[in-house]
């Protein structure tokens, strides 16, 4: 049901001019709000975003957040990149002002059902695949959120018959109040973003907010193989459906005799042979199981689900095969921005890996990589500001080359790798020390590899 928040004539402040912040500001202006935007970045850093806002009569504050800017606002919309414990946000809350995020704002206007997908890893692949399954099943489907299109930008396309599939992050979930997805998916929970959430408990609590407003006629889809997800099953009022690649489940999706099957109310439907899944890695099998759950819960035909999975292509920057040069395969997993994602990437290859690690540290423990490094990695090439910390924690598990830059790492890995081996970018870190985002990092990696082909 659309709640239709009335913002006409209201004073609204949007904090943070990332993709979702700009989209929120323009949307609110189109609904008659008196909009101001504020960002700590300089005017020069925001030169690409500012003109479109000024053209719409939106007031722009750059270079910091003025205390007076936050006063007398009817609503404050916080972008995901802005910490909820930032001083101006804390002060605004203390004064009783209404503070929400873009996902919450969008949910006030989105017509139709929402499928919300979160997890430490696999969100983008599962969100994209779920969208393709639902579309193949004949449902009018929109896909966005923390992937590509901000949720607020989907509002004008949504109708009561639409299913909107949203990738949602812990940062976005921190600021929800009434957000209520029909299906809430938690794929897995492993330590991540501890530089922001500070404790694993706080991170888990943020993830759990995805089903905070669900009721008994909603669905929660959870990973039966993940201990934290199992615990979260007791924290929702929704009807829980499980997925597992390791054991059979009574309600949900699992693997049996080489087939993925979906079970509900005592019935069992075989959906697709595991051998037909085109994605590499056990973690992607989990992603497929979760997406199949969503399709089945929204009554998509099993044959349509099977066709969508069989035809699915790996999402860019997610264990993406780039090319083979002189017998060496190159894979781009720039989206592996935490240690657990790097573990999953390494588990996809038996041995002979030349691994590029590093970037901006997120408070991670890299020692948990050591066993896999000993088993499967021939050499590690470190880059970015986390390089020294990484080397200190893995030096006894693998040969480490302090490459410094991604260009140097690719060049040295290419020179060392032998036919039959793998060069893998799976950094276990954020990208913001050297790149705009993980997509930028992945594109640069592919350009560097492509440059070797042209020599």
C-alpha positions as CSV (number, residue, x, y, z in Angstrom):
1,X,0.0,0.0,0.0
2,X,1.3,3.5,-0.9
3,X,1.6,5.7,2.2
4,X,2.1,8.9,0.1
5,X,4.0,11.1,2.5
6,X,2.9,14.7,1.9
7,X,5.9,16.9,1.2
8,X,4.3,19.6,-0.7
9,X,5.4,23.0,0.7
10,X,7.5,21.3,3.4
11,X,11.1,22.2,4.2
12,X,13.3,19.2,3.4
13,X,17.0,18.9,3.8
14,X,18.9,16.2,1.9
15,X,22.3,15.4,3.5
16,X,24.9,13.9,1.2
17,X,25.1,14.3,-2.6
18,X,25.7,10.8,-3.7
19,X,23.6,9.1,-6.4
20,X,20.6,8.6,-4.0
21,X,21.0,12.1,-2.5
22,X,20.7,13.8,-5.8
23,X,17.8,11.6,-6.9
24,X,16.0,12.3,-3.6
25,X,16.5,16.0,-3.9
26,X,15.1,16.1,-7.4
27,X,12.2,13.8,-6.5
28,X,11.2,15.9,-3.5
29,X,11.4,19.1,-5.5
30,X,9.1,17.5,-8.1
31,X,6.6,16.9,-5.3
32,X,6.5,20.5,-4.2
33,X,9.0,20.4,-1.3
34,X,11.3,23.3,-0.5
35,X,14.6,21.5,-0.8
36,X,18.1,22.2,0.5
37,X,21.1,19.9,0.0
38,X,24.2,19.8,2.1
39,X,27.5,18.0,1.6
40,X,30.9,18.0,3.2
41,X,32.6,17.9,-0.1
42,X,33.8,21.0,-1.8
43,X,32.0,22.8,-4.6
44,X,34.7,21.6,-7.0
45,X,34.3,18.0,-6.0
46,X,30.6,18.3,-6.7
47,X,30.7,20.2,-9.9
48,X,29.0,17.5,-11.9
49,X,26.0,17.2,-9.5
50,X,25.4,20.9,-8.7
51,X,24.1,22.3,-12.0
52,X,21.1,20.0,-12.2
53,X,20.1,20.9,-8.6
54,X,20.4,24.6,-9.1
55,X,18.4,24.4,-12.4
56,X,15.5,23.1,-10.3
57,X,15.8,25.9,-7.7
58,X,17.3,23.6,-5.0
59,X,19.6,25.4,-2.5
60,X,23.1,23.8,-2.3
61,X,25.5,23.9,0.6
62,X,29.0,22.5,0.1
63,X,32.2,22.3,2.1
64,X,30.5,21.2,5.4
65,X,27.2,21.1,7.2
66,X,26.1,24.4,8.7
67,X,24.4,24.1,12.1
68,X,21.7,26.5,11.0
69,X,21.0,24.5,7.9
70,X,19.5,21.7,10.0
71,X,17.2,24.0,11.9
72,X,13.5,24.3,11.2
73,X,13.4,21.4,8.6
74,X,10.2,19.4,8.4
75,X,12.2,16.4,7.2
76,X,15.9,15.4,6.9
77,X,16.8,12.8,4.3
78,X,20.2,11.2,4.9
79,X,22.2,9.5,2.2
80,X,23.7,6.0,2.9
81,X,27.2,7.4,3.0
82,X,26.5,9.8,5.9
83,X,26.9,8.1,9.3
84,X,23.8,8.2,11.4
85,X,25.9,9.2,14.4
86,X,27.4,12.2,12.6
87,X,27.1,15.2,15.0
88,X,24.5,17.3,12.9
89,X,22.3,14.2,12.5
90,X,22.5,13.4,16.2
91,X,21.6,17.0,17.1
92,X,18.7,17.0,14.7
93,X,17.3,13.8,16.3
94,X,17.8,15.3,19.8
95,X,15.7,18.2,18.7
96,X,12.9,15.8,17.6
97,X,13.4,16.4,13.9
98,X,12.3,13.6,11.5
99,X,15.4,11.9,10.0
100,X,15.0,9.1,7.3
101,X,17.0,7.6,4.5
102,X,16.3,7.4,0.8
103,X,15.0,3.8,1.0
104,X,12.5,4.8,3.7
105,X,11.5,7.9,1.6
106,X,11.0,5.8,-1.5
107,X,8.9,3.2,0.3
108,X,6.4,6.0,1.3
109,X,5.6,6.4,-2.4
110,X,6.3,3.0,-4.1
111,X,3.2,1.3,-5.3
112,X,3.0,-2.5,-5.4
113,X,5.1,-5.2,-3.6
114,X,8.7,-4.8,-2.5
115,X,11.3,-7.6,-2.4
116,X,14.2,-6.4,-0.3
117,X,17.6,-8.2,-0.4
118,X,20.5,-7.7,2.0
119,X,23.5,-9.6,3.2
120,X,27.2,-9.2,3.5
121,X,27.8,-10.7,0.1
122,X,25.9,-11.7,-2.9
123,X,23.3,-8.9,-2.8
124,X,23.7,-7.6,-6.3
125,X,23.8,-11.0,-8.0
126,X,20.7,-12.2,-6.1
127,X,18.8,-8.9,-6.7
128,X,19.6,-8.9,-10.4
129,X,18.7,-12.6,-10.8
130,X,15.5,-12.2,-8.8
131,X,14.4,-9.4,-11.0
132,X,15.0,-11.6,-14.1
133,X,13.1,-14.5,-12.6
134,X,10.1,-12.3,-11.8
135,X,10.1,-10.7,-15.2
136,X,10.3,-14.1,-16.8
137,X,7.4,-15.2,-14.7
138,X,5.3,-12.4,-16.2
139,X,5.4,-9.9,-13.3
140,X,5.9,-6.2,-14.0
141,X,9.3,-5.8,-12.3
142,X,11.6,-3.0,-11.4
143,X,15.1,-3.4,-10.0
144,X,17.2,-0.9,-8.0
145,X,18.2,0.3,-4.6
146,X,21.9,-0.1,-3.7
147,X,22.4,-1.4,-7.2
148,X,22.2,1.0,-10.2
149,X,19.0,3.0,-9.9
150,X,18.1,4.6,-6.6
151,X,14.7,3.3,-5.2
152,X,13.3,6.9,-5.3
153,X,13.9,7.0,-9.0
154,X,11.6,4.0,-9.6
155,X,8.5,5.6,-7.9
156,X,7.0,7.1,-11.1
157,X,7.3,3.7,-12.9
158,X,5.7,1.6,-10.2
159,X,2.0,0.6,-10.2
160,X,-0.1,-1.4,-7.8
161,X,0.8,-4.5,-9.9
162,X,4.5,-3.9,-9.8
163,X,7.1,-5.9,-7.9
164,X,10.1,-3.7,-7.0
165,X,13.3,-5.7,-6.2
166,X,15.7,-3.7,-4.0
167,X,19.2,-4.3,-3.0
168,X,19.5,-2.7,0.5
169,X,22.6,-2.2,2.6
170,X,23.1,-2.0,6.3
171,X,23.7,1.8,5.9
172,X,20.3,2.1,4.3
173,X,18.5,-0.1,6.8
174,X,19.8,2.0,9.7
175,X,17.3,4.8,8.9
176,X,14.1,2.8,8.1
177,X,11.0,3.5,10.1
178,X,8.0,2.0,8.3
179,X,9.7,0.2,5.4
180,X,7.9,-3.1,4.9
181,X,8.9,-5.5,2.2
182,X,6.6,-8.3,1.2
183,X,9.7,-10.5,1.0
184,X,12.8,-9.7,3.0
185,X,15.9,-11.7,2.1
186,X,19.1,-12.0,4.3
187,X,21.7,-13.9,2.3
188,X,24.5,-14.1,5.0
189,X,26.0,-12.0,7.7
190,X,29.8,-11.9,8.2
191,X,31.9,-9.1,9.6
192,X,31.8,-6.0,7.4
193,X,31.7,-2.2,7.7
194,X,33.0,-2.4,11.2
195,X,34.7,0.9,10.6
196,X,31.2,2.4,10.6
197,X,29.1,0.0,12.7
198,X,32.0,-0.5,15.2
199,X,30.7,-3.9,16.5
200,X,29.5,-7.0,14.8
201,X,26.4,-6.9,17.0
202,X,25.5,-3.4,15.7
203,X,26.0,-4.6,12.1
204,X,23.7,-7.6,12.7
205,X,21.1,-5.3,14.3
206,X,21.2,-3.0,11.2
207,X,20.7,-6.0,8.9
208,X,17.8,-7.3,11.0
209,X,15.9,-4.0,10.5
210,X,14.9,-5.3,7.0
211,X,12.0,-7.2,8.6
212,X,11.3,-4.9,11.5
213,X,7.9,-3.9,10.1
214,X,6.9,-7.2,8.5
215,X,3.8,-9.0,9.6
216,X,2.7,-12.7,9.5
217,X,1.4,-12.5,6.0
218,X,4.9,-11.4,4.7
219,X,7.9,-13.6,4.0
220,X,11.5,-13.7,5.3
221,X,13.9,-15.7,3.2
222,X,17.0,-16.8,5.2
223,X,20.2,-18.9,4.8
224,X,19.9,-22.0,6.8
225,X,23.6,-22.6,6.5
226,X,24.5,-19.2,8.1
227,X,24.4,-19.2,11.9
228,X,23.5,-15.6,12.2
229,X,20.7,-15.9,9.7
230,X,19.4,-18.9,11.7
231,X,19.4,-16.6,14.8
232,X,17.6,-13.9,12.8
233,X,14.8,-16.3,12.0
234,X,13.6,-15.7,15.6
235,X,13.5,-12.0,15.2
236,X,10.8,-11.6,12.5
237,X,7.0,-11.9,12.6
238,X,7.1,-13.0,8.9
239,X,6.6,-16.5,7.6
240,X,10.2,-17.8,7.3
241,X,11.4,-19.7,4.2
242,X,14.9,-21.2,4.3
243,X,17.4,-21.9,1.6
244,X,20.3,-24.3,1.9
245,X,23.0,-25.9,-0.3
246,X,24.1,-28.3,2.4
247,X,20.9,-29.9,3.7
248,X,17.2,-30.4,3.0
249,X,14.7,-27.9,4.4
250,X,11.1,-28.5,5.0
251,X,10.0,-25.0,3.9
252,X,12.1,-23.2,1.2
253,X,14.7,-24.1,-1.4
254,X,17.4,-26.7,-1.2
255,X,19.5,-29.2,-3.1
256,X,18.7,-32.9,-3.4
257,X,19.9,-35.5,-5.9
258,X,21.6,-32.8,-8.0
259,X,18.3,-30.8,-8.3
260,X,17.2,-27.5,-6.7
261,X,13.8,-28.0,-5.3
262,X,11.3,-25.7,-3.6
263,X,9.2,-27.0,-0.7
264,X,6.0,-25.5,0.7
265,X,3.0,-26.8,2.6
266,X,4.2,-30.4,2.2
267,X,4.6,-30.2,-1.6
268,X,7.9,-30.3,-3.5
269,X,8.7,-28.9,-7.0
270,X,12.0,-29.6,-8.8
271,X,13.1,-26.3,-10.4
272,X,16.5,-26.8,-12.1
273,X,19.4,-29.2,-12.1
274,X,22.5,-27.7,-10.3
275,X,24.5,-28.6,-13.4
276,X,22.5,-26.1,-15.5
277,X,23.5,-23.1,-13.2
278,X,25.9,-21.0,-15.2
279,X,27.5,-19.1,-12.3
280,X,30.8,-20.1,-10.7
281,X,31.2,-20.9,-7.0
282,X,29.3,-22.4,-4.1
283,X,28.3,-18.9,-2.9
284,X,26.5,-18.3,-6.2
285,X,24.5,-21.5,-5.7
286,X,23.3,-19.9,-2.4
287,X,22.4,-16.8,-4.4
288,X,20.4,-18.8,-6.9
289,X,18.6,-20.7,-4.1
290,X,17.5,-17.4,-2.5
291,X,16.3,-16.0,-5.8
292,X,14.4,-19.1,-6.6
293,X,12.6,-18.8,-3.2
294,X,11.5,-15.3,-4.2
295,X,10.2,-16.4,-7.5
296,X,8.3,-19.4,-6.1
297,X,6.8,-17.3,-3.3
298,X,5.5,-14.9,-5.9
299,X,4.0,-17.9,-7.8
300,X,6.3,-17.8,-10.9
301,X,6.1,-21.0,-12.9
302,X,9.0,-23.4,-12.3
303,X,9.9,-23.7,-16.0
304,X,10.0,-19.9,-16.2
305,X,12.3,-19.8,-13.2
306,X,14.5,-22.5,-14.7
307,X,14.9,-20.6,-18.0
308,X,15.8,-17.3,-16.2
309,X,18.5,-19.0,-14.1
310,X,19.9,-20.9,-17.1
311,X,20.2,-17.8,-19.2
312,X,21.6,-15.6,-16.4
313,X,25.0,-14.0,-17.0
314,X,27.4,-13.1,-14.2
315,X,27.0,-9.5,-13.0
316,X,29.8,-7.1,-13.8
317,X,32.6,-7.0,-11.1
318,X,31.3,-10.1,-9.4
319,X,33.7,-13.0,-10.1
320,X,33.5,-11.8,-13.7
321,X,35.6,-13.6,-16.3
322,X,37.6,-11.0,-18.2
323,X,39.8,-12.9,-20.7
324,X,42.6,-15.5,-21.1
325,X,46.1,-14.3,-22.1
326,X,48.8,-16.8,-22.8
327,X,46.9,-19.5,-20.9
328,X,46.4,-17.3,-17.8
329,X,42.7,-16.5,-16.9
330,X,41.8,-13.1,-15.5
331,X,38.9,-12.6,-13.1
332,X,37.4,-9.3,-11.9
333,X,35.8,-9.6,-8.4
334,X,36.1,-5.9,-7.5
335,X,32.8,-6.2,-5.6
336,X,34.7,-8.4,-3.1
337,X,35.0,-5.5,-0.7
338,X,35.2,-7.6,2.5
339,X,37.2,-10.6,3.6
340,X,34.3,-13.1,3.4
341,X,33.7,-12.2,-0.2
342,X,37.4,-12.8,-1.0
343,X,37.1,-16.2,0.7
344,X,34.2,-17.1,-1.5
345,X,36.1,-16.0,-4.6
346,X,39.2,-18.1,-3.6
347,X,37.0,-21.1,-3.0
348,X,35.9,-21.0,-6.6
349,X,39.5,-21.9,-7.8
350,X,41.4,-25.0,-6.7
351,X,45.0,-23.6,-6.9
352,X,47.4,-21.4,-8.8
353,X,45.9,-18.1,-7.9
354,X,47.7,-14.7,-8.2
355,X,45.6,-12.6,-5.8
356,X,45.4,-8.8,-5.8
357,X,44.4,-7.6,-2.3
358,X,44.0,-4.2,-0.7
359,X,42.4,-0.8,-0.8
360,X,40.8,1.1,2.1
361,X,40.6,-1.1,5.2
362,X,37.2,-1.5,6.9
363,X,38.5,-2.8,10.2
364,X,38.9,-6.3,8.8
365,X,40.8,-9.3,10.1
366,X,42.8,-10.7,7.2
367,X,44.3,-13.6,9.1
368,X,41.1,-15.6,8.4
369,X,42.4,-15.8,4.8
370,X,45.5,-17.6,5.7
371,X,44.4,-21.2,5.4
372,X,43.0,-20.6,1.9
373,X,46.1,-18.6,0.9
374,X,48.3,-21.6,1.8
375,X,46.1,-24.0,-0.1
376,X,45.3,-22.1,-3.3
377,X,47.3,-18.9,-3.7
378,X,50.7,-18.7,-5.4
379,X,51.4,-15.1,-4.7
380,X,49.6,-12.0,-3.2
381,X,50.0,-8.5,-4.6
382,X,49.0,-5.8,-2.2
383,X,47.7,-2.3,-3.1
384,X,46.3,0.7,-1.4
385,X,46.4,2.1,2.2
386,X,45.5,-1.3,3.7
387,X,48.6,-3.0,2.2
388,X,50.9,-2.8,5.2
389,X,48.2,-4.2,7.6
390,X,47.4,-7.0,5.1
391,X,51.0,-8.0,4.7
392,X,51.6,-8.1,8.5
393,X,48.6,-10.5,8.9
394,X,49.2,-12.9,5.9
395,X,53.0,-12.9,5.5
396,X,53.4,-16.4,6.9
397,X,50.7,-17.8,4.6
398,X,51.8,-16.6,1.2
399,X,54.5,-14.8,-0.7
400,X,53.5,-11.1,-0.7
401,X,54.5,-8.5,-3.3
402,X,54.0,-4.9,-2.2
403,X,52.7,-3.6,-5.6
404,X,51.3,-0.3,-4.4
405,X,49.0,0.4,-7.3
406,X,46.6,-1.7,-9.3
407,X,48.5,-1.1,-12.5
408,X,51.7,-2.4,-10.9
409,X,49.9,-5.4,-9.4
410,X,48.4,-6.5,-12.7
411,X,51.7,-6.0,-14.5
412,X,53.7,-8.1,-11.9
413,X,51.0,-10.8,-11.7
414,X,50.9,-11.1,-15.5
415,X,54.7,-11.5,-15.5
416,X,54.7,-14.2,-12.9
417,X,51.6,-16.2,-13.8
418,X,52.0,-19.5,-15.8
419,X,49.6,-21.1,-18.2
420,X,46.7,-22.7,-16.3
421,X,46.9,-20.2,-13.4
422,X,44.6,-17.4,-12.4
423,X,45.0,-13.7,-11.8
424,X,42.2,-12.6,-9.5
425,X,41.2,-9.2,-8.3
426,X,39.3,-9.8,-5.0
427,X,40.6,-7.0,-2.8
428,X,38.7,-7.6,0.5
429,X,38.7,-3.8,1.0
430,X,36.8,-0.7,0.0
431,X,38.1,1.2,-3.0
432,X,37.9,4.8,-1.9
433,X,41.6,5.3,-1.3
434,X,42.5,5.1,-5.0
435,X,39.2,4.8,-6.9
436,X,35.7,6.4,-7.0
437,X,34.0,3.1,-6.1
438,X,34.4,-0.6,-6.7
439,X,32.9,-0.3,-10.2
440,X,35.7,2.2,-11.1
441,X,38.3,-0.2,-9.7
442,X,36.9,-3.1,-11.7
443,X,36.8,-1.1,-14.9
444,X,40.4,0.0,-14.4
445,X,41.4,-3.7,-13.9
446,X,39.7,-4.7,-17.1
447,X,41.2,-1.9,-19.0
448,X,44.7,-2.8,-17.7
449,X,44.1,-6.5,-18.7
450,X,42.7,-5.4,-22.1
451,X,45.7,-3.3,-22.7
452,X,47.9,-6.4,-22.5
453,X,45.8,-8.0,-25.2
454,X,46.5,-5.1,-27.5
455,X,50.3,-5.2,-27.1
